[in-house]
Amino acid sequence: MPSSTKIENIDLLIIGAGPAGLAAAVEAQRGGISNLLVVEKGPSHSQMIRTYYKEGKRVDAQYAGVEALCFGILCLRDGNRESYLAMMDYVIESSQIPVRYNTEIWSLAAAPGADAFDVSAASGLRYLAKFVIVAIGKMGRPRQPDYYRHWMAPTSWWLAVATARRNMPKC
Ligand SMILES: Cc1cc2nc3c(=O)[nH]c(=O)nc-3n(C[C@H](O)[C@H](O)[C@H](O)COP(=O)(O)OP(=O)(O)OC[C@H]3O[C@@H](n4cnc5c(N)ncnc54)[C@H](O)[C@@H]3O)c2cc1C
């Protein structure tokens, strides 16, 4: 790695600015975690919804037979694609959730000797994060073989998620 690579220290790094990542960010922020960052590979939030929902598509809070009880701050109401996107625009702006777009995460591993995760983006940015929430959705990447193996390394992704969950402070 070039010595000029910039490393940012973050308390909570959330990967993916879809509904799950943004809801986690709002909850964490209200819980008092201020040094947090959401990183999103697309140029705007909710890429999956922008890509796969047709214009005007109805969005149901209770979806696919699952009763979604909301215990948190961000509760989805019945609406459509556009009302959902507008609500998330409002949430990001009014809560001042820091979201870094065009930042695709490629690897995540326990940082040797540090009580943190070493997270690298395709852009070359690196983060040292105390906690990580992976919210890349079912269609999230990496899935491609050339870097898939990095994510499946013994000290990587799943361990990171498990550790982050275990250590997450009660807010
Ligand atoms: C056609 C269709 C209709 C649906 N209708 C409904 C409905 O009416 N009601 C309902 O409740 N649910 C509906 N769903 C399901 C709902 O869309 C998903 O459950 C929801 O989007 C999942 O949210 P998420 O945040 O977990 O993941 P996603 O919405 O997939 O968001 C993940 C985000 O992570 C980003 N990302 C991925 N990989 C990386 C990476 N390596 N680095 C950085 N960022 C990354 C993506 O760009 C994306 O923005 C529907 C789904 C589909 C496909």
The ligand as an ORCA input file, in Angstrom:
! r2SCAN-3c Opt
* xyz 0 1
  C     -38.942     -5.143     -6.889
  C     -38.867     -5.054     -5.381
  C     -39.956     -4.543     -4.668
  C     -39.908     -4.423     -3.258
  N     -40.968     -3.863     -2.582
  C     -40.902     -3.704     -1.227
  C     -41.977     -3.097     -0.476
  O     -43.035     -2.722     -0.999
  N     -41.833     -2.959      0.870
  C     -40.693     -3.367      1.517
  O     -40.609     -3.192      2.757
  N     -39.680     -3.956      0.846
  C     -39.743     -4.134     -0.505
  N     -38.717     -4.741     -1.177
  C     -37.564     -5.208     -0.404
  C     -36.686     -4.014     -0.005
  O     -36.368     -3.251     -1.154
  C     -35.412     -4.535      0.640
  O     -35.765     -5.363      1.738
  C     -34.566     -3.370      1.140
  O     -34.194     -2.517      0.074
  C     -33.313     -3.916      1.816
  O     -32.630     -2.814      2.357
  P     -31.085     -2.889      2.689
  O     -30.695     -1.551      3.185
  O     -30.837     -4.097      3.528
  O     -30.363     -3.227      1.296
  P     -30.384     -2.424     -0.100
  O     -31.649     -1.689     -0.301
  O     -29.968     -3.427     -1.113
  O     -29.235     -1.337      0.093
  C     -27.871     -1.692      0.100
  C     -27.039     -0.477     -0.284
  O     -25.662     -0.857     -0.145
  C     -24.926     -0.392     -1.273
  N     -23.766     -1.267     -1.436
  C     -23.742     -2.544     -1.871
  N     -22.485     -3.046     -1.861
  C     -21.683     -2.046     -1.381
  C     -20.282     -1.940     -1.112
  N     -19.440     -2.971     -1.310
  N     -19.788     -0.766     -0.651
  C     -20.618      0.302     -0.424
  N     -21.973      0.247     -0.661
  C     -22.497     -0.912     -1.123
  C     -25.930     -0.453     -2.424
  O     -25.567      0.416     -3.485
  C     -27.241     -0.036     -1.734
  O     -27.456      1.375     -1.793
  C     -38.749     -4.872     -2.565
  C     -37.652     -5.392     -3.283
  C     -37.699     -5.483     -4.663
  C     -36.499     -6.038     -5.413
*
